[in-house]
Amino acid sequence: MEQRVDFLTVSTADLDVVRTFYRDGLGWQPLLDVPGEIVFFQVGHGLVLGLFDAEAFARDLGDDATGVGSGPRASAARPAGFTLSHNVDSAEEVDEVVDRMRAAGGEVRKSPQAAAFGGYHAHVAGPDGVLWEVAHNPGWSVEADGTVRLGVVE
C-alpha cells in the first residue's frame, strides 16, 4: 500500500460551532459544506480534513447512540491522544493565530511559549475537543518535492 493519507475525519458534536471555529478562527474556506452532515477543508497538497456531525458519523460507521458499533471489533477503543499542528513563520504569528482561535471559541490549553524543539508554540482546543498545536518551528521545512525536513534548533 502507498504510504499516504488523503482524508482526516473528525467527529464533532456541534458542526455549526466547529465550522465557525475553523472558518473564523483559522481563516479557512470550506472545500465542500453539507449542512447538518460534514464540512471539508483542504489542508495540504491532496489532503482534506472532514469535520463530521457526530450523529451522522455514528450512522456512517453503523454505530448505535453510545458510539459502540455492532461488528466484531465493536469494543475496540477509538483513537485518542492526538493533535493537529499548524506551523507558522514566526513567534508573533503563533500569538496572532492563538488569539483568533480563542476569539472563535477555542480554549487555550497551553499559552504561547518557548518549545523544547527550539521554537515557540501553544495548544488550543477547538469547540469539538480537537487539540491544535500552533507552532513556529525553525527546524521544520518542506522541500519543493513535498519532502518534510525536521530538526531541532539549539
N, C-alpha and C positions, 0 to 999 in steps of 0.2 A: 504494500500500500504506500502511496506517496505521502511523505511527511508534510502535511498541510492541514490547516483549519480554515474553513470558509465562513462559517457562522458561529457566533457565540450567542446563545439564547438564555435569557434570564427571566424567570417567572416573577411577576410583581403583583402585589395585592391591589394597587391603585394606579392603573395605567395612565389616567389623566394627570395625576400629580407627578408621576415619573416622567411622562412626556415633557411636561413643563420644566422639570429639573434639567433634563438633557438638552432641551431646546434653548432655554433661557440661561441656565447655569453654566452649561458648557458651550453654548452658542452653536450647537449642531443643527443641521437641517435634515428632516426625515427623507429617507430614500423612498419609503412606502409607508403609509399610515392607514391601517384598517381600524377605525374607531371601534372600541369595545373588544378588540381582539389582540392586535400586535402593532408595534411601530418598529421599523427598521432604520438603522443609521449605518451608512458606510463609514467604517472606522480605519480603513487601511487599504492598501493595494489588494483588491479581491477579498477583503474581509468585512463582514457585516455583523453588527450587533443587533439582535432582536430582543425587544422588551415585550414579553407576552403576558397578557392578563392571566392571573393565577388560575381562575376557574376554567378559562379556555385552554390554558396549558395542561391542567389536570385532565380535561376531557380528551385533549390530543394524545396524552400518554395512556389513556384508558384507566386513569386513577379515579378512585372514589373521593368523596369530600374530605377524607382525612389525609389525602395525599399518598396513601399506600395503595399500590396497584394490586391487581388480582393475579398476575402472572407468576411464574416460578421464582422470579427474583424479586418479588414484591416487597420483601422485608429488607432488602439492601438499603443501606443509608444513602441519602442524597449527598452529592459533593458539598463540601463546606470548606471554609478557611482559605478563601482566595481574594485577591484584589485585582482590579483593573487599573492599569497605570497609564497616566497621561504625562508624557515628558515634554517640557517646555525649554525655552532658550536661556532663561535667566532666573535667579532667585526672585527678582521683582515680579516676574510673570507668575511664579508659583503663588506669591501673595495675592496677585490680582485674580487668578483663577479661583483660589480658595474663597476669596470674598464674593465672587459671582455665584459660586456653588452654595455658599451659606445663604445668600440673598434669595436663591431659588429653592430653598427648603432643605439644603444639606446640613448635616450635623458634623462639625469639626471634631474629629476624634483625637487627632494629634496636630497641634498647631505647627505652622511652618517653622522648621529648624534645621540646623546642620545635620547631615546624614552620615552614617558610618561608611558609605561608599564614596565619600568625598564631595558630595553635592549638597543639595538643600531640598527638603521635601515636607509633605504634610499628608495626613489621611482624612478623608471626608466620606461620611456615609450618606448615600443618596436616600431619598424617601422610600426607596424599595429595599433598603438594607444593604445594597451593594457597596462594598468598601472600595474607594478610589484612592490611589496614591497619586498625588500631583508632585512631580519631581523635576528638578534641574540636575541632570547627571552629566557632568563634563566627560565622563568615561564612556558614554553611550553615543554611538553614531550608526548611521545606516549608509552603506555604500551604494553607489549608483545601481548595482545589480540587485539591491534589496538585502544583501547580507548584513546582519546586525553585528556590530562590534561592541563588546562590553569590557570595561576595565575599571579598576579602582584608581581614583586620583588621590595621591598622597598629599 
